[in-house]
Amino acid sequence: MTELPEGLARGEDGRPRCWWALSTEEYTAYHDEEWGRPVSGEAALFERFSLESFQSGLSWLTILRKREAFRRALCDFDPERVARFGDGDRKRLLADSRLVRHRGKIDATIANAGTLVSMWAAGETLRAVVAAHAPDPSSRPRRLDREALLALASTPESAALSGALRARGWRFLGPTTAYAAMQAVGVVNDHIEGCWVRESVELERTGAE
């Protein structure tokens, strides 16, 4: 079996994947089935952006393992329902050991839900704002290997997206978190060259445009 380039690892099924995908079963499933694949529904986008905000300062594995608890506690990330949360709901979330009990992140999630509902009322969607900040293909690395991917913690486009959403009232969403969300929802395809998922994701992204 040929040796894989740096940044790729072969799973038990023999397929080459991005190196980070094989440390746990949760990462493998997330890498293969979700990461980089286009997301268009407003609640689904709100979920991904919220989870990336909760992840700030933590490992993504922590968030993956708490994801179902977040969904139950946050009404499946229905923005209209979360926007109506009051003090009792905040206390409930802060007391729930299954969640990330960070007051700032919880308050931001509730406030962001309200902001998103206000955006809808103004005729805007989160999907449109995110799509408007997709990078020009010419600005992307010529070849996306491990080194190039690690250098993409934030980009001018993610800084612009962060600024655009923060100007609308969005909280706890800096350029690095915004870029992680862009990766997660398929605005960019950051599966590195040679990963078996990369081509599949690219076909989905092309079809979604």
C-alpha positions as CSV (number, residue, x, y, z in Angstrom):
1,M,0.0,0.0,0.0
2,T,1.4,3.4,-1.0
3,E,2.5,5.8,1.6
4,L,0.1,8.8,2.1
5,P,1.2,12.4,1.9
6,E,1.6,14.3,5.1
7,G,-1.7,15.3,6.5
8,L,-3.6,12.2,5.4
9,A,-4.3,9.0,7.4
10,R,-5.8,5.8,6.3
11,G,-8.8,4.5,8.1
12,E,-9.7,0.9,8.8
13,D,-11.7,0.9,5.6
14,G,-8.6,1.8,3.7
15,R,-9.8,5.3,2.7
16,P,-7.5,8.3,3.1
17,R,-8.8,11.0,5.3
18,C,-7.7,14.3,6.8
19,W,-5.4,13.4,9.7
20,W,-7.7,14.8,12.4
21,A,-10.6,12.5,11.5
22,L,-9.3,9.3,12.9
23,S,-8.6,10.0,16.5
24,T,-12.2,9.1,17.6
25,E,-15.3,7.5,16.0
26,E,-17.1,10.8,16.6
27,Y,-14.6,12.7,14.6
28,T,-14.6,10.2,11.8
29,A,-18.4,10.3,11.4
30,Y,-18.4,14.1,11.6
31,H,-15.6,14.4,9.0
32,D,-17.2,11.9,6.6
33,E,-20.8,12.9,6.9
34,E,-21.0,16.6,7.8
35,W,-17.9,18.7,7.8
36,G,-17.7,20.9,4.7
37,R,-21.0,19.7,3.2
38,P,-23.4,22.5,2.3
39,V,-26.0,23.6,4.9
40,S,-28.8,25.8,3.9
41,G,-31.7,25.7,6.4
42,E,-31.8,28.7,8.8
43,A,-32.2,26.5,11.9
44,A,-29.3,24.2,10.8
45,L,-27.1,27.2,10.1
46,F,-28.0,28.7,13.5
47,E,-27.1,25.4,15.1
48,R,-23.7,25.3,13.5
49,F,-22.8,28.9,14.3
50,S,-24.0,28.5,17.8
51,L,-22.0,25.3,18.4
52,E,-18.9,26.9,17.0
53,S,-19.3,29.8,19.5
54,F,-19.7,27.3,22.3
55,Q,-16.6,25.5,21.1
56,S,-14.4,28.6,21.5
57,G,-11.6,27.7,23.9
58,L,-12.6,24.0,24.0
59,S,-12.1,20.9,21.9
60,W,-14.6,20.3,19.1
61,L,-14.9,16.7,20.5
62,T,-16.4,18.2,23.7
63,I,-19.1,19.9,21.6
64,L,-19.8,16.8,19.5
65,R,-20.4,14.8,22.6
66,K,-22.8,17.4,24.0
67,R,-24.5,18.1,20.8
68,E,-27.7,16.1,21.4
69,A,-28.0,17.7,24.8
70,F,-27.7,21.1,23.3
71,R,-30.4,20.2,20.8
72,R,-32.8,19.1,23.5
73,A,-32.0,22.1,25.7
74,L,-32.3,24.6,22.8
75,C,-35.4,23.4,21.1
76,D,-33.5,21.9,18.2
77,F,-32.0,25.3,17.6
78,D,-35.3,26.8,16.5
79,P,-34.3,30.5,16.5
80,E,-37.9,31.8,17.1
81,R,-38.2,29.6,20.2
82,V,-34.8,30.3,21.6
83,A,-35.3,34.1,21.0
84,R,-38.2,33.9,23.5
85,F,-36.0,32.4,26.3
86,G,-36.2,34.3,29.6
87,D,-34.4,34.3,32.9
88,G,-35.8,31.0,33.9
89,D,-34.4,29.4,30.7
90,R,-31.0,30.9,31.3
91,K,-31.0,29.5,34.8
92,R,-32.0,26.1,33.4
93,L,-29.2,26.1,30.9
94,L,-26.6,27.2,33.4
95,A,-27.6,24.4,35.7
96,D,-27.5,21.7,33.0
97,S,-24.3,19.7,33.4
98,R,-24.7,18.2,30.0
99,L,-24.0,21.6,28.4
100,V,-21.2,24.1,28.3
101,R,-22.2,26.2,31.2
102,H,-20.7,29.5,30.2
103,R,-23.0,32.4,30.9
104,G,-21.5,34.6,28.1
105,K,-22.0,31.9,25.5
106,I,-25.5,31.0,26.6
107,D,-26.6,34.7,26.7
108,A,-25.0,35.2,23.2
109,T,-26.9,32.2,21.8
110,I,-30.2,33.6,23.0
111,A,-29.4,37.1,21.8
112,N,-28.2,35.7,18.4
113,A,-31.5,33.9,18.0
114,G,-33.3,37.2,18.5
115,T,-31.0,38.9,16.1
116,L,-31.7,36.3,13.5
117,V,-35.4,36.6,13.9
118,S,-35.0,40.4,13.4
119,M,-32.9,39.8,10.3
120,W,-35.8,37.7,8.9
121,A,-38.2,40.5,9.7
122,A,-36.0,42.9,7.7
123,G,-36.0,40.5,4.7
124,E,-32.5,39.0,5.4
125,T,-31.4,35.5,6.0
126,L,-28.4,34.1,7.6
127,R,-27.8,31.9,4.5
128,A,-27.6,35.0,2.3
129,V,-25.2,36.9,4.6
130,V,-22.9,33.8,4.9
131,A,-23.0,33.2,1.1
132,A,-22.1,36.8,0.4
133,H,-18.9,36.3,2.2
134,A,-17.7,33.2,0.4
135,P,-14.1,33.6,-0.8
136,D,-13.2,34.0,-4.4
137,P,-11.7,30.8,-5.6
138,S,-8.5,32.7,-6.7
139,S,-7.9,33.6,-3.0
140,R,-7.7,29.9,-1.9
141,P,-4.5,28.0,-1.5
142,R,-3.2,26.5,-4.7
143,R,-2.9,23.2,-3.0
144,L,-4.6,22.5,0.3
145,D,-2.3,20.4,2.4
146,R,-2.0,20.2,6.1
147,E,0.3,23.2,6.4
148,A,-2.0,25.3,4.3
149,L,-5.1,24.2,6.3
150,L,-3.5,25.0,9.6
151,A,-2.7,28.5,8.3
152,L,-6.4,29.2,7.6
153,A,-7.5,29.8,11.2
154,S,-9.1,33.0,10.0
155,T,-9.3,34.8,6.6
156,P,-10.2,38.3,5.4
157,E,-13.6,36.8,4.4
158,S,-14.2,35.4,7.8
159,A,-13.3,38.7,9.4
160,A,-15.8,40.4,7.0
161,L,-18.5,37.9,7.9
162,S,-17.8,38.3,11.6
163,G,-18.0,42.1,11.2
164,A,-21.2,41.9,9.1
165,L,-23.0,39.7,11.7
166,R,-21.7,41.6,14.7
167,A,-23.0,44.9,13.0
168,R,-26.4,43.3,13.0
169,G,-26.1,42.4,16.7
170,W,-24.5,39.0,16.6
171,R,-22.3,38.1,19.6
172,F,-19.5,35.8,20.5
173,L,-18.5,35.5,16.8
174,G,-14.9,36.5,16.0
175,P,-13.1,35.9,12.7
176,T,-11.7,32.5,13.9
177,T,-15.1,31.2,15.0
178,A,-16.7,32.6,11.8
179,Y,-14.1,30.7,9.7
180,A,-14.7,27.5,11.6
181,A,-18.4,27.9,10.9
182,M,-17.7,28.6,7.2
183,Q,-15.7,25.3,7.1
184,A,-18.5,23.4,8.8
185,V,-21.3,24.6,6.6
186,G,-19.6,24.2,3.2
187,V,-18.8,27.8,2.4
188,V,-15.2,26.4,1.8
189,N,-14.0,22.9,1.2
190,D,-11.1,22.4,3.6
191,H,-10.8,18.7,3.2
192,I,-7.1,18.4,2.2
193,E,-6.0,17.2,-1.2
194,G,-6.2,13.4,-1.4
195,C,-8.9,13.0,1.3
196,W,-11.6,10.8,-0.1
197,V,-14.4,13.1,1.1
198,R,-13.0,16.2,-0.7
199,E,-14.3,15.4,-4.2
200,S,-17.7,14.4,-2.8
201,V,-18.0,17.6,-0.9
202,E,-16.9,19.6,-3.9
203,L,-19.7,18.0,-6.0
204,E,-22.3,18.9,-3.3
205,R,-21.0,22.5,-3.1
206,T,-21.2,22.9,-6.8
207,G,-24.7,21.5,-6.9
208,A,-25.8,23.8,-4.1
209,E,-24.6,27.0,-5.9
